Amino acid sequence: MLSTETDILNAAEAWRRSGRGVALATVVETWGSAPRPVGSHLVVDEGGNFLGSVSGGCVEGAVITEALDAIADGRPRVIEFGVADETAWRVGLSCGGRIRVFVERID
């Protein structure tokens, strides 16, 4: 089990060196009751394998989908989930807070 953000970043680097398409999602802002702190990472490869967490599991599926899109099109994006956002309820972020996640392909 990966225990630190450094482990997750090292895994991202190893995946990239092995030729996999890789994206990194990073929590860049939180407000209220957020499940993971700023700086938390989730790394995703082109096959949908992932390590880490940006939300304690409640929005990981949506972030993984965005990461796969970033791998495919090369465009970074910022996605936001919050209790007032209908999308947040659909993907499960009902903790009462808000998170903003930056997703980028690692080249």
C-alpha positions as CSV (number, residue, x, y, z in Angstrom):
1,M,0.0,0.0,0.0
2,L,1.3,3.5,-0.9
3,S,1.7,5.5,2.3
4,T,2.9,8.9,1.1
5,E,2.3,11.4,-1.6
6,T,6.0,10.9,-2.6
7,D,5.3,7.2,-3.2
8,I,2.4,8.1,-5.5
9,L,4.6,10.6,-7.4
10,N,7.3,8.0,-7.7
11,A,4.8,5.5,-9.1
12,A,3.7,8.1,-11.7
13,E,7.2,8.6,-12.8
14,A,7.9,4.8,-13.0
15,W,4.7,4.3,-15.0
16,R,5.6,7.1,-17.4
17,R,9.2,5.7,-17.9
18,S,7.7,2.3,-18.7
19,G,5.8,3.8,-21.6
20,R,2.4,4.2,-20.1
21,G,0.2,7.3,-20.7
22,V,-0.2,8.9,-17.3
23,A,-2.2,11.7,-15.8
24,L,-1.8,13.3,-12.3
25,A,-4.7,14.8,-10.4
26,T,-3.9,17.1,-7.5
27,V,-6.2,18.7,-5.0
28,V,-5.5,22.5,-5.4
29,E,-8.2,24.0,-3.3
30,T,-10.7,22.9,-0.6
31,W,-13.4,24.6,1.3
32,G,-15.4,23.4,4.3
33,S,-15.4,19.8,5.1
34,A,-13.2,18.3,2.4
35,P,-12.2,14.6,2.5
36,R,-8.5,15.1,1.4
37,P,-6.2,18.1,1.9
38,V,-4.6,20.4,-0.7
39,G,-1.7,18.6,-2.3
40,S,-3.3,15.1,-2.3
41,H,-2.6,13.2,-5.5
42,L,-4.2,10.5,-7.7
43,V,-2.2,9.1,-10.5
44,V,-4.0,7.3,-13.4
45,D,-2.6,5.3,-16.3
46,E,-4.1,4.9,-19.8
47,G,-5.6,1.5,-18.7
48,G,-7.5,3.1,-15.9
49,N,-5.2,1.8,-13.2
50,F,-4.8,4.3,-10.3
51,L,-3.0,5.0,-7.1
52,G,-3.7,7.6,-4.4
53,S,-6.8,9.6,-3.6
54,V,-8.1,13.1,-4.1
55,S,-11.4,12.6,-2.3
56,G,-11.4,9.6,0.0
57,G,-13.2,7.7,-2.7
58,C,-16.3,9.8,-3.1
59,V,-15.4,11.4,-6.5
60,E,-12.6,9.2,-7.7
61,G,-14.5,7.7,-10.6
62,A,-15.3,11.2,-12.1
63,V,-11.6,12.3,-11.6
64,I,-10.3,9.1,-13.3
65,T,-12.6,9.7,-16.3
66,E,-11.2,13.3,-16.6
67,A,-7.6,11.9,-16.2
68,L,-8.2,9.4,-19.0
69,D,-9.5,12.3,-21.2
70,A,-6.4,14.4,-20.3
71,I,-4.2,11.5,-21.3
72,A,-6.0,11.3,-24.7
73,D,-6.2,15.0,-25.5
74,G,-3.2,16.4,-23.6
75,R,-5.2,19.3,-22.2
76,P,-5.0,20.0,-18.5
77,R,-8.3,20.8,-16.7
78,V,-9.6,22.0,-13.4
79,I,-12.7,20.2,-12.1
80,E,-14.7,21.2,-9.0
81,F,-17.0,19.2,-6.8
82,G,-19.1,20.6,-4.0
83,V,-22.3,19.9,-2.1
84,A,-24.1,22.6,-4.0
85,D,-23.1,21.1,-7.4
86,E,-25.6,18.6,-8.7
87,T,-22.6,16.6,-10.1
88,A,-21.2,16.3,-6.6
89,W,-24.4,14.5,-5.4
90,R,-24.3,12.2,-8.5
91,V,-20.7,11.2,-7.9
92,G,-21.1,11.0,-4.1
93,L,-19.4,14.2,-2.6
94,S,-22.0,14.8,0.1
95,C,-19.6,15.8,2.9
96,G,-20.6,19.4,2.8
97,G,-17.4,20.8,1.4
98,R,-15.9,21.6,-2.0
99,I,-12.8,20.5,-3.7
100,R,-11.0,21.7,-6.8
101,V,-8.7,19.3,-8.6
102,F,-6.2,20.0,-11.3
103,V,-5.7,17.2,-13.8
104,E,-2.8,17.0,-16.2
105,R,-1.1,14.6,-18.5
106,I,2.5,13.8,-17.5
107,D,4.8,13.8,-20.5
